[in-house]
Amino acid sequence: MKEAGPMTAPVEHRMRWEFGVLVPPGFPGEPSAGVTECLVEADPDATIDLRLRFLHVRCRTVEREEDDGYWPVPKLTVAGHDYLGFDEAVERETRAVLPLTDGRRTVEVHVPGGREIEPIISASGERTGRVTCEHQPIHAEIRVSAERLPGPYGLVRLRVEVHNTARWERADAPREEALRHSLVAAHLLIGVSGGAFGPAPAGESPQVRGT
């Protein structure tokens, strides 16, 4: 079993993430989905390459060992070293390559939860506590729809939606808890093979928004 190392939370780990957060749909006041729309000049056999990237919050908890078990503490100092609890983030990516044809398609995104436990050992070799690193499962969908437009230019209107589909029934839960079930700093990269991105229609601009 690996022994936990002392760690002080850097500044970025103490922040409350704000950008590109897709919360569970039952959590109030914030978007659970994002939408990207664009035009593509596409050959009949064109394909799109979708890459969804986001941060997955992981909770690092420090626990002191007592006679009746382990108890969470904000900080545990052992042999002059401080062990701190905080939330950190792990990078995730889902990729899908799809034909750019009329119709709708859905790509499931599932990241399993996980839990790791590392003991905190004193200078004398005695176990004095532990560090628990845990992340909750992520459930999401990438919903793709394409519509070939009339005219001589072979234009396809592409719409890509990213939805957090986690079940959430605790509307009064703190935001920190909802973030552990969220896609944080979510962004979508779209590439096209057998085509090129076209201009937006007159009076419109490419759309990227949260819902």
C-alpha positions as CSV (number, residue, x, y, z in Angstrom):
1,M,0.0,0.0,0.0
2,K,1.4,3.4,-1.0
3,E,1.9,5.9,1.8
4,A,0.3,9.3,1.4
5,G,2.6,12.2,0.8
6,P,2.1,15.6,2.4
7,M,0.5,18.2,0.2
8,T,-0.5,21.8,0.3
9,A,-3.3,22.8,-2.0
10,P,-2.1,25.1,-4.7
11,V,-4.1,28.2,-5.6
12,E,-5.9,26.5,-8.6
13,H,-7.2,23.8,-6.3
14,R,-8.8,26.3,-3.9
15,M,-10.9,27.9,-6.7
16,R,-14.5,27.4,-7.3
17,W,-14.8,26.5,-10.9
18,E,-17.0,28.8,-13.0
19,F,-16.3,28.3,-16.7
20,G,-18.1,25.8,-18.8
21,V,-19.8,23.9,-15.9
22,L,-22.6,21.5,-16.9
23,V,-24.3,20.5,-13.6
24,P,-26.8,17.7,-13.1
25,P,-30.2,18.6,-14.6
26,G,-31.9,18.6,-11.1
27,F,-29.5,21.2,-9.7
28,P,-31.1,24.7,-9.9
29,G,-29.8,27.9,-11.3
30,E,-27.0,26.6,-13.7
31,P,-27.0,25.0,-17.1
32,S,-26.9,21.2,-17.5
33,A,-26.4,21.3,-21.3
34,G,-24.4,23.2,-23.9
35,V,-25.2,23.6,-27.6
36,T,-22.9,24.3,-30.6
37,E,-24.3,25.0,-34.1
38,C,-22.4,25.6,-37.3
39,L,-22.6,25.1,-41.1
40,V,-20.4,22.6,-42.9
41,E,-19.7,22.3,-46.6
42,A,-19.8,18.6,-46.8
43,D,-19.2,15.9,-49.4
44,P,-21.7,13.0,-49.3
45,D,-19.2,10.8,-47.4
46,A,-18.0,13.4,-45.0
47,T,-17.4,12.6,-41.3
48,I,-17.1,14.6,-38.2
49,D,-14.6,14.1,-35.4
50,L,-16.0,15.1,-32.0
51,R,-13.8,15.5,-28.9
52,L,-15.5,16.4,-25.6
53,R,-13.0,17.5,-22.9
54,F,-13.8,18.4,-19.3
55,L,-12.5,18.3,-15.8
56,H,-13.8,15.7,-13.4
57,V,-13.7,16.9,-9.7
58,R,-12.0,14.6,-7.2
59,C,-12.5,15.0,-3.5
60,R,-9.4,14.6,-1.3
61,T,-10.3,14.0,2.3
62,V,-7.9,13.7,5.2
63,E,-9.0,11.5,8.1
64,R,-7.5,11.1,11.6
65,E,-7.5,7.6,13.1
66,E,-9.3,7.3,16.4
67,D,-10.2,4.3,18.6
68,D,-13.6,4.1,16.9
69,G,-12.5,4.6,13.3
70,Y,-11.5,7.4,11.0
71,W,-12.8,11.0,11.3
72,P,-12.5,13.7,8.6
73,V,-10.4,16.7,9.6
74,P,-9.4,19.9,7.6
75,K,-5.7,19.3,8.3
76,L,-3.6,16.6,9.9
77,T,0.0,17.4,10.9
78,V,2.3,14.4,11.2
79,A,6.1,14.6,11.7
80,G,6.0,18.3,10.8
81,H,4.1,17.7,7.5
82,D,0.7,19.0,6.8
83,Y,-1.9,16.9,5.1
84,L,-4.8,18.9,3.7
85,G,-8.2,18.1,2.3
86,F,-9.4,19.8,-0.9
87,D,-11.1,19.3,-4.2
88,E,-8.9,18.8,-7.3
89,A,-9.7,17.9,-10.9
90,V,-8.7,15.2,-13.4
91,E,-8.8,15.8,-17.2
92,R,-11.3,13.6,-19.2
93,E,-11.8,13.2,-22.9
94,T,-14.4,11.4,-25.0
95,R,-14.0,11.0,-28.8
96,A,-16.4,10.0,-31.5
97,V,-16.1,9.9,-35.3
98,L,-19.5,9.9,-37.1
99,P,-20.8,10.2,-40.6
100,L,-22.1,13.6,-41.5
101,T,-25.5,12.5,-42.7
102,D,-29.1,13.7,-42.1
103,G,-30.6,12.5,-38.8
104,R,-29.8,12.3,-35.1
105,R,-27.2,10.3,-33.2
106,T,-26.4,10.0,-29.5
107,V,-23.0,9.2,-28.0
108,E,-23.1,8.0,-24.4
109,V,-20.4,9.3,-22.0
110,H,-19.8,7.3,-18.9
111,V,-16.9,7.7,-16.4
112,P,-17.0,5.3,-13.5
113,G,-16.5,6.5,-10.0
114,G,-13.5,5.5,-8.0
115,R,-11.9,5.6,-4.5
116,E,-8.3,5.3,-3.4
117,I,-7.0,5.2,0.2
118,E,-3.5,6.0,1.2
119,P,-2.3,5.7,4.9
120,I,-0.6,8.4,6.8
121,I,2.4,7.0,8.7
122,S,4.2,8.7,11.5
123,A,8.0,8.8,11.8
124,S,7.8,5.8,14.3
125,G,5.9,3.7,11.7
126,E,2.5,4.1,13.4
127,R,-0.6,4.7,11.3
128,T,-2.1,8.0,12.3
129,G,-4.6,8.6,9.6
130,R,-5.4,8.3,5.9
131,V,-6.1,10.3,2.8
132,T,-9.1,9.2,0.7
133,C,-9.3,10.4,-2.9
134,E,-12.8,9.8,-4.4
135,H,-14.5,10.8,-7.6
136,Q,-18.2,10.3,-8.4
137,P,-19.4,8.7,-11.7
138,I,-20.1,11.0,-14.6
139,H,-23.1,10.4,-17.0
140,A,-23.5,12.5,-20.1
141,E,-24.7,12.4,-23.7
142,I,-23.4,14.0,-26.9
143,R,-26.5,14.5,-29.1
144,V,-25.7,15.2,-32.8
145,S,-28.2,16.3,-35.4
146,A,-27.4,17.2,-39.1
147,E,-29.7,18.6,-41.8
148,R,-28.5,19.0,-45.4
149,L,-29.8,22.4,-46.7
150,P,-31.2,23.0,-50.2
151,G,-29.0,24.7,-52.7
152,P,-25.9,24.1,-54.8
153,Y,-23.3,24.4,-52.0
154,G,-23.7,21.1,-50.2
155,L,-24.2,22.9,-46.8
156,V,-25.1,20.9,-43.7
157,R,-26.5,22.5,-40.6
158,L,-24.8,20.7,-37.7
159,R,-26.0,20.9,-34.1
160,V,-24.2,19.2,-31.2
161,E,-25.6,19.2,-27.7
162,V,-23.7,18.0,-24.6
163,H,-26.0,17.0,-21.8
164,N,-25.2,16.1,-18.2
165,T,-27.7,13.2,-17.6
166,A,-26.8,12.5,-14.0
167,R,-29.8,11.8,-11.7
168,W,-30.0,14.5,-9.1
169,E,-32.8,15.0,-6.6
170,R,-31.2,17.3,-4.0
171,A,-32.0,20.8,-5.1
172,D,-30.8,22.2,-1.7
173,A,-27.4,20.5,-1.8
174,P,-24.3,22.8,-1.8
175,R,-22.7,23.6,-5.1
176,E,-19.5,21.9,-4.1
177,E,-21.3,18.6,-4.0
178,A,-23.1,19.2,-7.4
179,L,-19.7,20.0,-8.9
180,R,-18.5,16.5,-8.1
181,H,-21.2,15.2,-10.5
182,S,-20.6,17.9,-13.1
183,L,-18.6,18.3,-16.3
184,V,-16.4,21.3,-15.4
185,A,-14.7,23.5,-18.0
186,A,-16.5,21.4,-20.7
187,H,-15.5,22.2,-24.3
188,L,-16.1,20.5,-27.6
189,L,-13.7,20.3,-30.5
190,I,-15.2,19.5,-33.9
191,G,-13.2,18.4,-36.9
192,V,-14.5,17.5,-40.4
193,S,-13.1,15.1,-43.0
194,G,-14.4,15.5,-46.5
195,G,-15.6,19.0,-46.0
196,A,-15.0,22.4,-44.5
197,F,-16.7,24.7,-42.1
198,G,-18.9,27.2,-44.0
199,P,-19.9,30.8,-43.2
200,A,-22.9,31.5,-41.1
201,P,-26.1,32.6,-42.9
202,A,-26.6,36.3,-43.3
203,G,-27.6,37.9,-40.0
204,E,-26.5,34.9,-38.0
205,S,-23.3,33.8,-36.2
206,P,-22.1,30.4,-35.0
207,Q,-23.9,29.5,-31.8
208,V,-22.3,28.2,-28.6
209,R,-24.5,28.5,-25.6
210,G,-25.6,26.7,-22.4
211,T,-29.2,25.6,-21.7
